[in-house]
Amino acid sequence: MKKGKYDLATIFFVGIIIIAIIGAALPMNRTIVWLMLGICGAIVAVQNIQVKEENSFLIATSALIIILMAFLLIPETGSMFYSPIGTLFINLIIGFGIAGFIVALGLISRLGLEK
């Protein structure tokens, strides 16, 4: 098994997943959980995503958000929105959505400045 270096951004990437799971499993204040997810997502976007990775990251983030939203909006699983799994999906959407939003803003601003 290859040993790798784990930088701060990688730890925060894993932190998004862990906080999303803990926030869904335990009765916690959603505002605090969402704030922690937002901070982790911002750190991932600023520290971890490089220019050559932006397009791939945005495609992957968009696909993830669309899939999670589709699971939440399926009519047969209407009660899923308020279940722990639904809360987990919402938490993941927030954490990775903020990371994707910041990367998209950076890409759009760079495209605007190049012209």
N, C-alpha and C positions, 0 to 999 in steps of 0.2 A: 504494500500500500504506500502510495506516494505521500510524503509529508509536505504540506503546503503552509504558506504563511497566511495568517489570518489578520487582516488589517481591521481597523475600526469600522469601516463601512461594511465589511462582511459580517462582523458581529452584529451590527444594527440590522442587516438584512435578515439574519436568523432571528434577531429580536422581534421583528415584525411578526413573524410566524408564531413565536412563543407568546408574545403579548396578545395576539389575536386568539390563540387557543385558551390562554388563562382567562382573558376577558370574557370569553364565551362560556367557559366552564364554571366560573365562580360568579356569584352575585356581586358585581362591582358597579361603581358609578361609570356609566358609559362615556360621560364627558372626559373623565380622566383617562380612560382607556384610549379614546379617540385622540386625545392630545398627545399621549405617548406614541401612538401609531404615527401620527402626523410628524412628530419630531424625528422618529426613526426613518420614516420615508424621505424626509427632507435631507437627512444626513446621507442616506443611500444615494439619492440623486446627485447631491453636490460632490460627495467624496468618491463614489464608486464608478459612476458612469462616465466613460471617456467619449470623446467626439466620435471615434470610429464605432462605438457600441450604441450610439443613440438610436439609430433606426431600428436595430434589432430589439433593443429594450422597449421602445415605444410599441412595436408590433406585439411583442410578448405581453406587455402590460395591458394593452387594449384587448387582446384575446382573452386574457385572464378575467378582466373586468366584465366583458360581454358574457363569458361562460357563467361566472358567478351570478350575474344579474339574471340570466336566463333561468338558472335554478331557483332563484327567489321568486320569479314571476310566473312560473308554471302554474296554471289554474288548479291542477289536482293537488298541489302542495301549498295551498294558500296559508295554512297554519305554519308552514316552514319559516315564514318571515319572523315569527316570534319564538322559534325554537332555538336551542343552543347551536344547532348547525347553521341556521339562518343568521344568528348573531356572529358566528365565526366567519361566514361569508361576507357579511357587512364589514366586519373588522378588517378582513383582508382587502376588500375593495378600498377602504379608507387608506390603509397603509401604503399599498402599492399604487393606488390612484394618485396620492399626493406626490409620490416619487415620479410617476409618469407625467403629472402636470408640470412639475418643475423642469424636467428634462425637455418637455415639449416647449415650454416658454423659452428655455435657453436656445433651442434649435430655431424657433421662429425669430427670436431677436437676432441671432447670428445671421440667418438668411436675409433679414431686413437690412442689416448693417453691411452685408457684402455687396448690395446693389448700389 
